[in-house]
Amino acid sequence: MKIFDTHAHLGLIHNDPVELLRVLQQAEAKGVDKIVSICNSLRDFEDTYEKLKNETQVLHTIGISPSQVTACPPEWRRTIAQKVSECPIVAIGETGLDYCKRYGDKRSQIELFIAHLDLANQYNLPVIIHNREAGRDILNILKDRIPKAGAVFHCYSEDVEFAKQALSLPVYFSFAGNVTYKNATNLHATLKYLPLDRVLVESESPFLPPSQFTKQRNMPANIVATVTFMARLVGEDLEEFANILYENSLKFFNIG
């Protein structure tokens, strides 16, 4: 069984490259064949990419999350363009809107989000979307600006009705360890509703561990528990379900 972790904050797990490599080895031993490294800022990207650029198991994205909206360097667009031309980048992001934490103001978040969407379209890359309490604005923006290569709602947190509206767009829905929580009934209902060819899975490590690991710091290897829960929830054979998610991930990130 091969698993594709579409979203992990590897740079936040360990500063020590040796320890980080052990994390990757533990994940690989559990069948985690590929991991997408997500960074919230350009500095995070540069530090993490330098540590992991030779690890073929790891894929890289680049972007500035809404949490960093007030700290964007003035040359950030040029820097992203340069990195896309120099490095094997598979997506833009994470980017999006976060009205829960109220980073900066709504206008500045929206402007940053739209700029990322335009960059993704320019370089024909998919975009990874962060959404917290901003679903309506995100959908309205995507209807006009979604990149040709599509988007994924990472760590999906909305309900079935939102999913029904979003399905008209070229988007995927990625579920993290919180889908295993008993009170995540909106996620359970959404997962059972969605067509399986639109579903991805992520660890979101070091955050949101699956229910049996809630007292621990989350690691990519724990994603096996999330996939197992998801397969059981939708009534699919585990290996067949994992393969569907894996193939969906290859398609989304345009990996041959």
C-alpha positions in Angstrom: 0.0 0.0 0.0 1.4 3.4 -1.0 0.2 6.7 0.6 0.6 10.2 -0.7 0.7 12.8 2.1 -0.4 16.0 0.3 0.3 18.4 3.1 2.9 18.3 5.9 4.8 21.2 7.6 8.0 19.3 7.7 10.1 22.3 8.6 8.1 22.7 11.9 8.7 19.1 13.0 12.5 19.3 13.5 15.2 21.9 12.9 17.8 19.1 13.0 18.1 17.7 9.5 19.2 14.3 10.9 16.0 14.0 13.0 14.0 15.2 10.1 15.4 12.4 7.9 14.4 9.9 10.6 10.8 11.2 10.4 10.9 10.6 6.6 12.2 7.1 7.1 9.5 6.3 9.7 6.9 7.5 7.2 8.4 5.5 4.4 8.4 2.3 6.6 4.6 2.8 7.0 4.1 3.1 3.2 4.1 6.9 2.9 5.7 7.1 -0.6 5.4 10.9 -1.1 5.1 13.9 1.1 4.4 17.4 0.0 6.3 19.9 2.1 4.3 23.1 3.0 5.8 26.3 4.2 4.0 29.4 5.5 6.6 31.9 4.5 9.5 32.3 2.0 12.0 32.0 4.8 10.4 28.7 5.8 10.6 27.5 2.3 14.2 28.3 1.8 15.2 26.7 5.1 13.2 23.5 4.5 14.0 23.2 0.9 17.7 23.4 1.6 17.5 20.6 4.1 15.3 18.3 1.9 16.1 19.2 -1.7 17.9 15.8 -2.3 15.1 13.7 -0.7 13.1 12.3 -3.6 10.3 11.3 -1.3 9.6 15.0 -0.7 7.8 17.4 -3.0 7.8 21.2 -2.5 5.3 24.0 -2.7 5.9 27.7 -2.2 3.6 30.5 -1.0 2.8 32.9 1.8 0.0 31.9 4.1 -2.6 34.4 5.4 -0.9 34.2 8.8 2.0 36.1 7.3 0.0 38.7 5.5 1.5 41.6 7.5 5.1 40.3 7.0 5.3 39.9 3.2 8.6 41.1 1.9 8.1 43.7 -0.9 9.8 41.4 -3.5 7.8 38.3 -2.6 6.2 37.9 -6.1 9.6 38.1 -7.8 11.1 35.6 -5.3 8.3 33.1 -5.9 8.8 33.5 -9.7 12.5 32.9 -9.3 12.0 29.8 -7.1 9.5 28.3 -9.5 12.0 28.7 -12.3 14.8 27.2 -10.3 13.2 24.5 -8.1 10.9 21.6 -8.8 7.8 23.3 -7.3 4.5 21.3 -7.6 2.0 23.9 -6.3 1.5 27.4 -5.1 0.5 27.7 -1.4 -0.6 27.3 1.0 -2.6 30.5 0.5 -6.2 31.6 1.2 -8.2 33.4 3.9 -8.3 33.1 7.6 -11.0 35.1 9.3 -10.8 33.1 12.5 -7.4 34.5 13.6 -7.9 37.8 11.9 -4.5 38.2 10.5 -4.1 41.7 9.2 -7.4 42.7 7.6 -9.8 41.1 5.1 -8.8 43.3 2.3 -5.0 42.6 2.6 -5.7 38.9 2.9 -7.9 38.9 -0.2 -5.3 40.8 -2.2 -2.6 38.3 -1.1 -4.8 35.4 -2.0 -5.7 36.7 -5.5 -2.0 37.4 -6.2 -1.2 33.8 -5.4 -4.0 32.6 -7.7 -2.7 34.7 -10.5 0.8 33.3 -10.0 -0.5 29.8 -10.0 -2.3 30.5 -13.3 0.8 32.1 -14.8 3.0 29.1 -14.0 0.2 26.5 -14.7 0.4 25.2 -11.1 -2.4 24.1 -8.8 -3.0 26.1 -5.6 -3.3 24.8 -2.0 -6.1 26.7 -0.2 -6.3 27.5 3.5 -9.8 28.3 4.6 -11.0 29.2 8.1 -14.4 30.8 8.4 -14.0 32.4 5.0 -15.7 29.9 2.7 -18.1 32.3 1.0 -15.4 34.8 0.0 -13.1 32.0 -1.1 -15.8 30.5 -3.4 -16.7 33.9 -4.9 -13.0 34.6 -5.7 -12.4 31.1 -7.1 -15.4 31.3 -9.5 -13.5 34.1 -11.3 -9.8 33.4 -10.6 -9.3 29.7 -10.0 -6.1 28.6 -11.9 -6.4 26.3 -14.9 -4.5 23.6 -12.9 -7.1 23.6 -10.2 -7.0 23.9 -6.4 -7.4 21.8 -3.2 -9.2 22.7 0.0 -6.6 21.5 2.4 -7.7 20.2 5.8 -11.3 20.5 4.7 -13.4 22.1 7.4 -16.7 23.1 5.8 -19.9 21.1 5.4 -21.7 19.1 2.6 -23.5 22.2 1.3 -20.2 24.0 0.7 -18.8 20.9 -1.0 -21.8 20.8 -3.3 -21.1 24.4 -4.4 -17.4 23.8 -4.8 -17.8 20.7 -6.9 -18.7 22.8 -9.9 -15.0 24.0 -9.8 -11.9 22.0 -10.6 -11.1 21.4 -7.0 -10.1 18.6 -4.7 -10.9 18.1 -1.0 -8.1 17.0 1.4 -8.9 15.5 4.8 -6.5 15.5 7.8 -6.4 13.6 11.1 -9.4 15.6 12.5 -11.7 13.6 10.2 -11.1 10.7 12.7 -12.6 12.7 15.6 -16.0 11.5 16.8 -17.5 15.1 16.8 -16.4 15.8 13.2 -19.8 14.8 11.8 -19.7 17.5 9.1 -16.5 16.0 7.8 -17.9 12.5 7.9 -21.0 13.5 6.0 -18.9 15.4 3.4 -16.5 12.5 2.8 -19.3 10.1 2.3 -21.0 12.5 -0.2 -18.0 13.4 -2.3 -17.0 11.5 -5.4 -13.8 9.6 -4.6 -12.0 11.0 -7.5 -12.0 14.4 -5.8 -10.6 13.3 -2.4 -7.0 13.6 -1.1 -5.5 12.9 2.3 -2.9 14.8 4.3 -1.1 14.5 7.7 -1.0 18.3 8.4 1.8 17.3 10.6 2.9 18.4 13.2 -0.8 19.4 13.8 -4.1 17.6 14.0 -3.0 14.0 14.8 -5.6 11.2 14.2 -7.7 10.3 17.3 -5.4 7.5 18.6 -2.4 9.9 18.6 -4.0 13.0 20.1 -1.6 13.1 23.0 1.4 13.1 20.6 2.9 15.5 18.2 1.6 14.5 14.8 4.0 12.8 12.3 3.6 11.9 8.6 3.6 8.2 9.5 0.4 8.7 11.4 -1.5 9.4 8.1 -2.0 5.6 7.8 -4.6 5.8 10.6 -6.4 8.6 8.8 -6.5 6.6 5.5 -7.7 3.5 7.4 -10.5 5.5 9.0 -11.6 7.1 5.8 -11.7 3.8 3.9 -13.9 2.3 6.6 -16.2 5.3 6.6 -16.8 5.2 2.9 -17.0 1.4 2.8 -14.0 0.8 0.6 -11.2 -1.8 0.8 -8.2 -0.1 2.4 -5.6 -0.9 -0.3 -8.0 0.0 -3.1 -8.9 3.3 -1.3 -5.3 4.2 -0.7 -4.6 3.6 -4.3 -7.4 5.9 -5.4 -6.1 8.7 -3.2 -2.6 8.1 -4.5 -3.7 8.3 -8.1 -5.8 11.4 -7.3 -2.7 13.1 -5.8 -0.5 12.3 -8.8 -3.1 13.8 -11.1 -3.6 16.9 -8.9 0.2 17.6 -8.7 0.7 16.7 -12.4 3.2 14.0 -11.6 3.8 11.5 -14.4 
